[in-house]
């Protein structure tokens, strides 16, 4: 199962705060973060990397999708 976190339109630090909360609550599920700024992608990537999670980023037009892999994914 994938939990979706949409942080479009939010200014820093709120995207990072929402993703941190999702990671803390997430358990073993993957998290798909929908992002609309490169700065937020960089900041969220830094957070996810610091917590030891695997992730990938894809850009589709002006929207980024950052998939944080859950345990066992």
N, C-alpha and C positions, 0 to 999 in steps of 0.2 A: 504494500500500500504506500502511496506517496501523499505526504501532507503538502499543501500549497500555501506559500507565504507571498503575498503581493505587496511589494514595498514601493510601487510606482507612485510618484508624486510626493514622496516623503523626503524631507531634508535631513542630512546628517545631524545628529547621530541616530535618528529614529530607525532607519533601515537595519543598522547593526543591532540595535536593542531588540527589534522584533525577531531577527534571526537568532540571536542569543537565547531569547525566551523559547523559541521553537526547538532549538537544540537541547535546552535544558528539559523540556517536556517531551521531546521526540521519541525517546525509547529507541526501538530498533528500526523504525520506519525511515524511508528516504524523505528528503525535503526538497521541494522544487521552489526556488525563490525567483520571482519575476521582478526585474529591475529595469529602470529606465535611465540610469546615469552611470557613466564609466567610473566615476569616483566611488559610488556605492558598490560597484562590482569589486573594485580594488580593496575597499575596506572590509567587505563581507568575506572576500577570499582570504584576507589576512586573518580574520577571526577563525574561519573554518580550518585553515591550515594550522593555526596555533593550537587548535584542539585535536589535531591528528586525524581529521576526517578526510576521506577521498572525495573529490568533487570534480565536476567539469562545467565549463561555461560555453554556451552557444549564443550567438547573436543572430537575431532574425529581424532585419530592418533596424528599427531604433529600440528594440526591446532585447534584453539579455535574459537568458534562462540559466540559472546556476543550480545544478542538481547535486545535492549533498547525499552521498550514498549512505544508506543505513547499514547496520550490521547485517551481514549475510547477503548483501546485494551484489 
